[in-house]
Amino acid sequence: MTDAPTHGPAPHDEMVDGAGRIRPQWRGLLGAFSSLGYATLAERGRRLDRAFVEEGVATVLSPDAVAHHTRRPWRCDPVPLILTSTEFEALEAGLAGRARLFDAMLNDIYGPQTLLSSGTLPAALLYANPHFLRPCRAEAARPFPRLSFYGADLVRDVHGAWRVAADRCGGANGVGFAAENRTLLARLLPEAFRAVPVRPLRPFFDAWLDALQSLAPEGVENPRLALLTPGARQETWIEHLFLSRELGLELVEPADLTVRGGAVYLKTLRGLRRIDVILRRIKGEGSDPLEFGAGTGVPGLMGALRGGQVRLMNSPGSMAAEAPAYAPYLDGCARLLLGEELTLRGLDTLWLGDPAMREQIRAAPEGWHLRSAFDPGKPARPAARNALDGAVHALAVSRAADSSTAPCLSGERLNPAPVMLRMFLLRDANGAWRAMPGGLAQVLEEGTVAGPPARR
């Protein structure tokens, strides 16, 4: 048996407190690992890798190599990330506040645009956003919810507090992988689940199904539900399969649907079958070629949505709310639209399209990272003075938070590594935002500002 690691306490270490003591929530798990033996733990990790391959979870297509059919390995570290109930509830409350804000922002920017007329949000920032879909401003005969599912990538800052590195409003991926990680880990390393109380995921999926059913158009008692996927060549295909099975949804591609008489129908061998609610997993701008002029999509889908004949989770255009460059303006938006303050902060971020913010970075670029103003998942790079000229409206800068470290298996030892946590929230049938118990964590490289879907 290999001894447990002897690394000293690092700042914001998830496992060790400032005095070098093991935090209470980790003691049971580390005791189970010590009894099991770290050589055995390493073998369980290898069995976990093989199980992911056998289950097909490890064979997801890399988005930048679809044409070459190359595949990206999916690995699950056998050491779970532990959150106390108090910490989880605080995160849930803080993220619910952000979800309410983004929902209100979407209703405003596609509606009265009081944020723009009041100067709270720069018009140049909104209109430069490629995810702001102008056809979504068309008046709807029956109003519809724009944001019902939300995700956020979180890291700890230098003070040990959680900060939001990226908001995901278009349709956060990763729920299926998080559930699959937990299922396989429980099967191959049951000692971990006996050592730490784990909240079940089933109530969250039940609430998700209830939420989808509650979106049904007026007068529909038993709605038919579908998950709209781009197809099997996307790296999220495995997750779409999982969600359709877990929620009992029809798994459909755009070519499977048609709009007739203002309603959406699924084409089957026995004729057309009406679809009432769609869990959208294709890009908003590719959902209706008649409206957005791109993608294969479903012609007429937006007309059916505005006419109240179908409901979508989330509606096209919701990605407009997740732009990183909105960060310096969110407090003002929350005060204007909700009359409240955000309790969960994002990373320190500035938009380079604002002359004052640009001069602030020009004077002292050290410690800032350039990133897309509109896409939170795009890679960041260190800021430089010569990068502050040209098309700066499409750029923002963020300070990379010093991420907390958590134990990860490396060979037959546990070593600390920085992590990012993705959490998922849905608006339930009663209108309250609730979080999936746990989430999906990703081991990061130092200095990372925002990352792709996590894999822990």
C-alpha positions as CSV (number, residue, x, y, z in Angstrom):
1,M,0.0,0.0,0.0
2,T,1.3,3.4,-0.9
3,D,1.0,6.1,1.8
4,A,-1.4,9.0,1.3
5,P,0.2,12.1,-0.1
6,T,2.2,14.4,2.3
7,H,1.9,17.6,0.3
8,G,1.5,20.6,2.5
9,P,-1.7,22.7,2.6
10,A,-2.1,24.9,-0.5
11,P,-4.3,28.0,-0.6
12,H,-7.9,27.1,-0.9
13,D,-7.2,23.3,-0.7
14,E,-10.5,21.5,-0.9
15,M,-9.2,18.7,1.4
16,V,-6.9,20.6,3.8
17,D,-7.7,23.7,5.9
18,G,-5.4,26.6,6.6
19,A,-4.0,24.8,9.7
20,G,-3.0,21.7,7.7
21,R,-5.9,19.6,9.0
22,I,-8.1,17.3,6.9
23,R,-11.5,19.0,6.4
24,P,-14.3,16.9,8.1
25,Q,-16.1,16.1,4.8
26,W,-13.0,14.4,3.5
27,R,-12.1,12.2,6.5
28,G,-14.4,9.4,5.7
29,L,-13.4,9.1,2.1
30,L,-9.7,9.2,2.8
31,G,-10.1,6.6,5.5
32,A,-11.9,4.4,3.0
33,F,-9.0,4.9,0.5
34,S,-6.4,4.1,3.2
35,S,-8.2,0.9,4.1
36,L,-8.6,0.0,0.5
37,G,-5.0,0.7,-0.4
38,Y,-3.8,3.1,-3.0
39,A,-2.5,0.4,-5.3
40,T,-6.0,-1.0,-5.3
41,L,-7.5,2.4,-5.9
42,A,-5.2,2.8,-8.9
43,E,-6.4,-0.5,-10.3
44,R,-10.0,0.6,-9.7
45,G,-9.2,3.8,-11.7
46,R,-7.9,1.7,-14.6
47,R,-11.1,-0.4,-14.5
48,L,-13.1,2.8,-14.5
49,D,-11.3,3.9,-17.7
50,R,-12.1,0.5,-19.3
51,A,-15.8,0.7,-18.2
52,F,-16.1,4.1,-19.9
53,V,-14.8,2.6,-23.2
54,E,-17.1,-0.4,-22.9
55,E,-20.1,1.8,-22.2
56,G,-19.3,4.0,-25.2
57,V,-18.9,7.2,-23.1
58,A,-15.2,7.4,-23.9
59,T,-16.0,7.6,-27.7
60,V,-17.2,11.1,-28.2
61,L,-16.2,12.9,-31.3
62,S,-13.8,15.8,-31.0
63,P,-15.6,18.9,-32.3
64,D,-12.5,20.0,-34.2
65,A,-11.9,16.7,-35.9
66,V,-15.4,15.5,-36.8
67,A,-14.4,15.2,-40.5
68,H,-11.5,12.9,-39.6
69,H,-13.6,10.8,-37.2
70,T,-11.0,11.1,-34.5
71,R,-12.2,10.5,-31.0
72,R,-11.4,12.2,-27.7
73,P,-10.9,10.0,-24.6
74,W,-13.2,10.6,-21.6
75,R,-11.7,9.9,-18.2
76,C,-13.3,10.0,-14.8
77,D,-11.0,10.5,-11.8
78,P,-12.1,8.0,-9.1
79,V,-11.7,10.6,-6.4
80,P,-15.0,12.6,-6.2
81,L,-15.1,16.3,-5.4
82,I,-17.0,16.8,-2.1
83,L,-19.3,19.7,-1.3
84,T,-20.9,20.1,2.1
85,S,-24.7,20.6,2.2
86,T,-24.1,24.2,3.5
87,E,-21.8,25.0,0.6
88,F,-24.0,23.5,-2.0
89,E,-27.1,25.4,-0.7
90,A,-25.2,28.7,-0.8
91,L,-24.1,28.0,-4.4
92,E,-27.6,27.0,-5.4
93,A,-29.0,30.2,-4.0
94,G,-26.3,32.3,-5.7
95,L,-26.7,30.7,-9.0
96,A,-30.5,30.9,-8.8
97,G,-30.1,34.7,-8.5
98,R,-27.9,34.8,-11.6
99,A,-30.5,32.6,-13.5
100,R,-33.3,35.0,-12.6
101,L,-31.2,37.9,-13.8
102,F,-30.4,36.3,-17.2
103,D,-34.0,35.3,-17.7
104,A,-35.0,38.9,-17.0
105,M,-32.2,40.2,-19.3
106,L,-33.4,38.0,-22.2
107,N,-37.0,39.2,-21.8
108,D,-35.7,42.8,-21.8
109,I,-33.3,42.7,-24.7
110,Y,-35.8,40.9,-26.9
111,G,-38.6,43.1,-25.6
112,P,-38.7,46.7,-24.3
113,Q,-34.9,47.1,-24.1
114,T,-35.0,49.3,-21.0
115,L,-31.4,48.2,-20.3
116,L,-30.3,49.9,-23.5
117,S,-32.5,53.0,-23.1
118,S,-31.3,53.6,-19.6
119,G,-27.6,53.1,-20.5
120,T,-27.2,50.2,-18.1
121,L,-26.0,47.9,-20.9
122,P,-24.1,49.4,-23.9
123,A,-26.1,49.0,-27.1
124,A,-22.8,48.5,-29.0
125,L,-22.1,45.5,-26.9
126,L,-25.5,43.9,-27.4
127,Y,-25.7,44.5,-31.1
128,A,-22.2,43.2,-31.7
129,N,-23.1,39.9,-30.1
130,P,-23.5,37.3,-32.8
131,H,-25.8,35.3,-30.5
132,F,-28.2,38.2,-30.2
133,L,-30.8,37.0,-32.8
134,R,-32.8,39.9,-34.0
135,P,-35.7,37.8,-35.3
136,C,-36.4,36.8,-31.7
137,R,-37.6,40.3,-31.1
138,A,-40.7,39.7,-33.2
139,E,-43.8,40.0,-31.1
140,A,-45.3,36.7,-30.0
141,A,-49.0,36.1,-29.9
142,R,-48.4,34.2,-26.7
143,P,-45.4,35.0,-24.5
144,F,-43.0,32.1,-23.9
145,P,-40.2,31.5,-21.3
146,R,-36.8,32.1,-22.8
147,L,-34.6,30.6,-20.1
148,S,-35.6,27.4,-18.1
149,F,-32.2,25.6,-17.9
150,Y,-28.9,27.2,-16.8
151,G,-25.4,26.1,-16.1
152,A,-22.3,27.8,-14.7
153,D,-18.6,27.0,-14.4
154,L,-17.2,27.9,-11.0
155,V,-13.7,28.3,-9.5
156,R,-12.5,29.5,-6.1
157,D,-10.8,32.9,-5.9
158,V,-7.8,33.9,-3.8
159,H,-10.0,34.4,-0.8
160,G,-11.5,30.9,-1.0
161,A,-14.8,32.1,-2.3
162,W,-16.6,30.6,-5.3
163,R,-16.6,32.7,-8.5
164,V,-18.4,32.2,-11.8
165,A,-15.9,31.7,-14.6
166,A,-18.6,31.2,-17.3
167,D,-22.4,31.3,-17.6
168,R,-24.1,28.8,-19.8
169,C,-27.6,30.0,-21.0
170,G,-27.9,28.4,-24.4
171,G,-28.2,24.9,-23.0
172,A,-25.4,23.7,-20.6
173,N,-24.0,20.4,-21.6
174,G,-22.6,17.8,-19.1
175,V,-25.6,16.6,-17.1
176,G,-25.5,13.2,-18.8
177,F,-21.8,12.8,-18.3
178,A,-22.1,13.8,-14.6
179,A,-24.8,11.1,-14.1
180,E,-22.8,8.5,-16.0
181,N,-19.7,9.3,-14.0
182,R,-21.6,8.8,-10.8
183,T,-23.2,5.5,-12.0
184,L,-19.9,3.9,-13.0
185,L,-18.1,5.2,-9.9
186,A,-20.8,3.7,-7.6
187,R,-20.5,0.4,-9.4
188,L,-16.7,0.2,-9.4
189,L,-15.8,2.1,-6.2
190,P,-18.7,1.5,-3.8
191,E,-16.4,2.3,-0.9
192,A,-16.5,6.0,-1.8
193,F,-20.3,6.1,-1.6
194,R,-20.4,4.3,1.7
195,A,-17.9,6.8,3.2
196,V,-19.7,10.0,2.1
197,P,-23.5,10.6,2.1
198,V,-24.5,11.3,-1.6
199,R,-27.7,13.0,-2.6
200,P,-29.6,11.0,-5.3
201,L,-30.0,12.5,-8.8
202,R,-33.4,11.0,-9.5
203,P,-35.4,13.8,-7.9
204,F,-33.7,16.3,-10.1
205,F,-34.6,14.4,-13.3
206,D,-38.2,14.0,-12.0
207,A,-38.4,17.7,-11.5
208,W,-36.9,18.3,-15.0
209,L,-39.6,16.1,-16.6
210,D,-42.3,17.9,-14.6
211,A,-40.8,21.2,-15.8
212,L,-41.0,20.1,-19.4
213,Q,-44.6,19.0,-19.0
214,S,-45.5,22.3,-17.3
215,L,-44.3,24.2,-20.4
216,A,-47.0,22.6,-22.6
217,P,-49.1,24.9,-24.7
218,E,-52.4,26.0,-23.2
219,G,-55.0,23.3,-23.4
220,V,-52.6,20.4,-23.8
221,E,-53.2,17.9,-21.0
222,N,-50.8,15.1,-22.0
223,P,-48.0,16.8,-23.9
224,R,-45.6,14.9,-26.2
225,L,-42.0,15.7,-25.5
226,A,-38.9,15.5,-27.7
227,L,-35.2,16.3,-27.5
228,L,-33.9,18.0,-30.6
229,T,-30.3,16.9,-31.4
230,P,-28.0,17.8,-34.2
231,G,-27.3,14.1,-34.7
232,A,-24.8,11.3,-34.0
233,R,-21.8,13.2,-35.4
234,Q,-21.7,15.7,-32.5
235,E,-19.6,15.2,-29.4
236,T,-22.7,15.6,-27.2
237,W,-24.6,12.7,-28.9
238,I,-23.9,10.3,-26.0
239,E,-25.4,12.8,-23.6
240,H,-28.5,13.3,-25.8
241,L,-29.1,9.6,-25.8
242,F,-28.8,9.5,-22.0
243,L,-31.2,12.4,-21.5
244,S,-33.8,11.1,-23.9
245,R,-33.8,7.8,-22.1
246,E,-33.7,9.3,-18.6
247,L,-36.5,11.8,-19.3
248,G,-38.6,9.6,-21.6
249,L,-38.3,12.0,-24.6
250,E,-38.4,11.3,-28.3
251,L,-34.9,11.8,-29.7
252,V,-35.3,13.7,-33.0
253,E,-33.2,15.5,-35.5
254,P,-34.3,18.6,-37.5
255,A,-35.2,16.5,-40.5
256,D,-37.6,14.4,-38.4
257,L,-39.8,17.4,-37.7
258,T,-42.1,19.5,-39.9
259,V,-44.4,22.5,-39.2
260,R,-47.9,22.2,-40.5
261,G,-50.7,24.7,-39.8
262,G,-48.5,26.5,-37.2
263,A,-47.8,23.3,-35.2
264,V,-44.8,21.0,-35.0
265,Y,-45.1,17.4,-36.0
266,L,-42.8,14.3,-35.9
267,K,-42.8,12.4,-39.2
268,T,-43.4,8.7,-38.6
269,L,-44.3,5.7,-40.7
270,R,-47.8,5.9,-39.4
271,G,-48.2,9.6,-40.2
272,L,-47.6,12.9,-38.4
273,R,-47.5,13.0,-34.6
274,R,-47.7,16.4,-32.9
275,I,-44.8,17.5,-30.6
276,D,-45.7,20.0,-27.9
277,V,-42.5,20.6,-26.0
278,I,-38.9,20.4,-27.2
279,L,-35.7,20.2,-25.2
280,R,-33.5,22.1,-27.6
281,R,-30.0,20.8,-28.0
282,I,-29.1,22.5,-31.3
283,K,-27.8,26.0,-31.7
284,G,-30.4,28.7,-31.6
285,E,-29.2,30.3,-34.9
286,G,-29.5,27.0,-36.6
287,S,-33.0,26.1,-35.4
288,D,-35.1,27.7,-38.1
289,P,-33.5,28.5,-41.5
290,L,-36.5,30.7,-42.5
291,E,-35.8,33.1,-39.6
292,F,-32.0,32.9,-39.2
293,G,-30.8,31.9,-42.7
294,A,-28.4,29.3,-41.4
295,G,-28.3,25.6,-40.5
296,T,-30.7,22.9,-41.5
297,G,-33.1,23.5,-38.6
298,V,-36.8,23.1,-38.7
299,P,-38.4,25.6,-41.1
300,G,-41.3,27.5,-39.4
301,L,-40.2,26.5,-35.8
302,M,-40.0,30.1,-34.6
303,G,-43.5,30.8,-36.0
304,A,-44.9,27.8,-34.1
305,L,-43.1,29.1,-30.9
306,R,-44.5,32.6,-31.2
307,G,-48.0,31.2,-32.0
308,G,-48.0,29.2,-28.8
309,Q,-48.2,25.9,-30.6
310,V,-44.9,24.6,-29.2
311,R,-42.6,25.4,-26.3
312,L,-38.8,25.1,-26.2
313,M,-36.3,24.7,-23.4
314,N,-34.4,27.0,-23.9
315,S,-35.7,29.3,-26.6
316,P,-33.5,30.3,-29.5
317,G,-31.5,33.5,-28.7
318,S,-30.8,32.5,-25.0
319,M,-27.1,32.3,-25.7
320,A,-27.1,36.1,-26.0
321,A,-27.2,36.3,-22.1
322,E,-23.9,34.4,-21.5
323,A,-21.5,36.9,-23.0
324,P,-18.5,37.3,-20.7
325,A,-18.3,41.0,-21.6
326,Y,-21.6,41.6,-19.7
327,A,-19.8,41.0,-16.4
328,P,-19.1,44.6,-15.5
329,Y,-22.7,45.6,-16.1
330,L,-24.5,42.8,-14.4
331,D,-24.9,44.5,-11.0
332,G,-26.6,47.5,-12.6
333,C,-28.9,45.1,-14.6
334,A,-29.8,43.2,-11.5
335,R,-30.7,46.4,-9.7
336,L,-32.8,47.8,-12.6
337,L,-34.6,44.6,-13.5
338,L,-34.9,42.7,-10.2
339,G,-34.3,45.3,-7.5
340,E,-31.7,43.0,-5.9
341,E,-27.9,42.4,-5.8
342,L,-26.1,39.4,-7.1
343,T,-24.6,37.3,-4.2
344,L,-22.4,35.1,-6.4
345,R,-19.8,37.1,-8.2
346,G,-18.1,36.4,-11.5
347,L,-14.4,36.8,-12.4
348,D,-13.1,40.3,-12.6
349,T,-13.9,41.1,-16.2
350,L,-13.7,44.2,-18.4
351,W,-15.0,44.8,-21.9
352,L,-12.4,46.3,-24.3
353,G,-15.0,48.1,-26.3
354,D,-15.4,50.5,-23.5
355,P,-12.7,53.2,-23.9
356,A,-12.2,53.7,-20.1
357,M,-11.8,50.0,-19.5
358,R,-9.5,49.6,-22.5
359,E,-7.2,52.3,-21.1
360,Q,-7.2,50.7,-17.7
361,I,-5.8,47.5,-19.3
362,R,-3.4,49.3,-21.6
363,A,-1.9,50.9,-18.5
364,A,-1.5,47.6,-16.6
365,P,-2.1,44.5,-18.7
366,E,-0.3,42.1,-16.2
367,G,-2.5,39.5,-14.7
368,W,-5.3,39.9,-17.3
369,H,-6.3,37.3,-19.9
370,L,-7.9,38.1,-23.3
371,R,-11.0,36.2,-24.1
372,S,-14.0,36.4,-26.4
373,A,-16.5,39.0,-25.4
374,F,-19.3,36.8,-26.5
375,D,-18.3,33.1,-26.2
376,P,-17.3,31.9,-22.7
377,G,-15.9,28.6,-23.9
378,K,-13.3,30.0,-26.3
379,P,-9.6,29.8,-25.1
380,A,-8.1,32.8,-23.3
381,R,-4.6,34.1,-23.6
382,P,-2.4,36.6,-21.7
383,A,-3.3,40.2,-22.5
384,A,-0.7,42.4,-24.2
385,R,-0.7,46.1,-25.1
386,N,-0.4,45.4,-28.8
387,A,-3.6,43.3,-28.7
388,L,-5.6,46.3,-27.6
389,D,-5.8,47.8,-31.0
390,G,-8.1,46.9,-33.8
391,A,-11.4,44.9,-33.4
392,V,-11.6,45.3,-29.6
393,H,-15.4,45.2,-29.4
394,A,-15.2,41.4,-29.7
395,L,-12.7,41.1,-26.8
396,A,-12.9,41.1,-23.0
397,V,-10.3,40.5,-20.3
398,S,-10.6,38.5,-17.1
399,R,-8.3,37.9,-14.2
400,A,-7.7,34.2,-13.9
401,A,-8.7,33.1,-10.4
402,D,-6.4,31.0,-8.3
403,S,-8.4,27.8,-8.4
404,S,-8.8,25.7,-5.3
405,T,-7.0,22.3,-5.4
406,A,-8.6,19.0,-4.9
407,P,-7.0,15.5,-4.6
408,C,-6.7,13.6,-7.9
409,L,-5.3,10.2,-8.5
410,S,-1.9,10.2,-10.1
411,G,-0.4,6.7,-10.4
412,E,-0.8,5.3,-6.9
413,R,-0.8,8.7,-5.1
414,L,-3.2,11.5,-4.6
415,N,-1.9,14.8,-5.8
416,P,-3.6,18.3,-5.6
417,A,-4.8,19.8,-8.8
418,P,-6.9,22.9,-9.6
419,V,-10.5,22.2,-10.5
420,M,-13.5,23.9,-12.1
421,L,-17.0,22.9,-11.2
422,R,-19.9,23.0,-13.6
423,M,-23.4,23.1,-11.9
424,F,-26.8,22.9,-13.5
425,L,-30.1,24.5,-12.6
426,L,-33.6,24.2,-13.9
427,R,-36.8,26.2,-13.3
428,D,-39.2,23.7,-11.9
429,A,-42.9,23.5,-12.5
430,N,-43.5,26.0,-9.7
431,G,-41.1,28.5,-11.1
432,A,-38.4,28.0,-8.6
433,W,-34.8,27.5,-9.7
434,R,-33.2,24.3,-8.3
435,A,-29.8,22.8,-8.8
436,M,-28.8,19.3,-9.7
437,P,-27.1,17.7,-6.6
438,G,-23.4,17.9,-7.3
439,G,-22.1,18.7,-10.8
440,L,-19.2,18.0,-13.1
441,A,-15.7,19.0,-12.2
442,Q,-12.7,19.4,-14.5
443,V,-9.0,19.3,-13.7
444,L,-7.5,22.5,-15.0
445,E,-4.2,23.8,-16.2
446,E,-2.8,26.7,-14.2
447,G,-4.2,30.1,-15.2
448,T,-7.3,28.8,-16.9
449,V,-10.1,31.3,-17.2
450,A,-12.8,29.2,-18.7
451,G,-12.8,25.6,-19.9
452,P,-14.7,23.1,-22.0
453,P,-17.3,20.6,-20.4
454,A,-15.7,19.1,-17.4
455,R,-14.8,15.5,-16.9
456,R,-14.4,14.4,-13.3
